[in-house]
Amino acid sequence: MNLKLEILTENHVKQICCWKYEGVYSVYNFLDWDTLVKLR
């Protein structure tokens, strides 16, 4: 496995906010990007 270290950009964060987990892992779900920005 090859890993690549990159700076976390706003675009990356927007993508991460779209990740959705089910069941017990749903605690790791984020709010959508627009909501997070408003809560800032």
VEXNUVEX-226013 format. One record per atom (N, C-alpha, C, O): residue in three letters; x, y, z. Coordinates in steps of 0.1 Angstrom, whole numbers, padded with zeros to 4 digits, always signed. Layout:
// VEXNUVEX-226013
alaXYZ
...
***
This chain:
// VEXNUVEX-226013
met+0008-0012+0000
met+0000+0000+0000
met+0009+0012+0000
met+0018+0013+0008
asn+0006+0022-0009
asn+0013+0034-0009
asn+0005+0045-0003
asn-0007+0047-0007
leu+0010+0052+0006
leu+0003+0063+0013
leu+0010+0076+0008
leu+0022+0077+0006
lys+0001+0087+0007
lys+0006+0100+0002
lys+0002+0110+0013
lys-0010+0111+0016
leu+0011+0118+0018
leu+0008+0128+0028
leu+0005+0141+0020
leu+0014+0146+0013
glu-0006+0147+0023
glu-0010+0160+0017
glu-0016+0169+0027
glu-0020+0165+0038
ile-0016+0182+0024
ile-0022+0192+0032
ile-0037+0190+0031
ile-0042+0188+0019
leu-0044+0191+0042
leu-0059+0190+0041
leu-0065+0203+0037
leu-0064+0213+0043
thr-0071+0203+0025
thr-0076+0215+0019
thr-0091+0216+0022
thr-0098+0206+0027
glu-0097+0227+0019
glu-0112+0229+0021
glu-0119+0219+0012
glu-0130+0214+0016
asn-0114+0216+0000
asn-0121+0207-0009
asn-0121+0193-0003
asn-0130+0186-0004
his-0109+0189+0004
his-0109+0176+0010
his-0119+0175+0021
his-0126+0165+0022
val-0121+0186+0029
val-0130+0186+0040
val-0144+0185+0035
val-0153+0178+0041
lys-0147+0191+0024
lys-0161+0190+0018
lys-0164+0176+0014
lys-0175+0171+0016
gln-0154+0169+0009
gln-0156+0155+0005
gln-0158+0146+0017
gln-0166+0137+0017
ile-0150+0149+0028
ile-0151+0141+0040
ile-0164+0142+0046
ile-0170+0133+0052
cys-0170+0154+0046
cys-0183+0157+0051
cys-0194+0149+0045
cys-0205+0146+0050
cys-0191+0144+0032
cys-0201+0136+0025
cys-0201+0121+0029
cys-0210+0113+0025
trp-0190+0117+0035
trp-0189+0103+0039
trp-0200+0100+0049
trp-0201+0107+0059
lys-0207+0089+0047
lys-0217+0085+0057
lys-0215+0070+0061
lys-0212+0062+0053
tyr-0216+0068+0074
tyr-0214+0055+0080
tyr-0227+0050+0086
tyr-0236+0058+0090
glu-0229+0037+0086
glu-0242+0031+0091
glu-0239+0024+0105
glu-0228+0022+0108
gly-0250+0022+0111
gly-0249+0014+0124
gly-0242+0021+0135
gly-0242+0034+0136
val-0234+0014+0142
val-0226+0019+0153
val-0216+0030+0149
val-0212+0038+0157
tyr-0212+0029+0136
tyr-0202+0038+0131
tyr-0208+0052+0127
tyr-0200+0061+0124
ser-0221+0053+0128
ser-0227+0066+0124
ser-0223+0077+0133
ser-0225+0089+0130
val-0217+0074+0145
val-0212+0085+0153
val-0201+0093+0147
val-0198+0104+0151
tyr-0195+0087+0136
tyr-0184+0094+0129
tyr-0189+0103+0117
tyr-0181+0109+0110
asn-0203+0103+0115
asn-0208+0111+0104
asn-0207+0126+0108
asn-0209+0130+0119
phe-0203+0134+0098
phe-0203+0148+0100
phe-0215+0155+0095
phe-0223+0149+0087
leu-0218+0167+0100
leu-0229+0175+0094
leu-0224+0179+0080
leu-0212+0178+0076
asp-0234+0184+0072
asp-0230+0188+0058
asp-0221+0201+0059
asp-0222+0208+0069
trp-0214+0203+0049
trp-0204+0214+0049
trp-0210+0228+0052
trp-0205+0236+0060
asp-0221+0231+0045
asp-0228+0244+0047
asp-0232+0246+0062
asp-0230+0257+0067
thr-0237+0236+0068
thr-0241+0237+0083
thr-0228+0239+0091
thr-0229+0247+0100
leu-0217+0232+0088
leu-0205+0234+0096
leu-0200+0248+0095
leu-0195+0254+0105
val-0201+0254+0083
val-0196+0267+0081
val-0204+0277+0089
val-0199+0286+0095
lys-0217+0275+0089
lys-0226+0284+0097
lys-0224+0283+0112
lys-0225+0293+0119
leu-0220+0271+0117
leu-0217+0269+0131
leu-0204+0275+0135
leu-0201+0275+0147
arg-0195+0278+0126
arg-0182+0282+0128
arg-0181+0294+0138
arg-0170+0299+0141
***
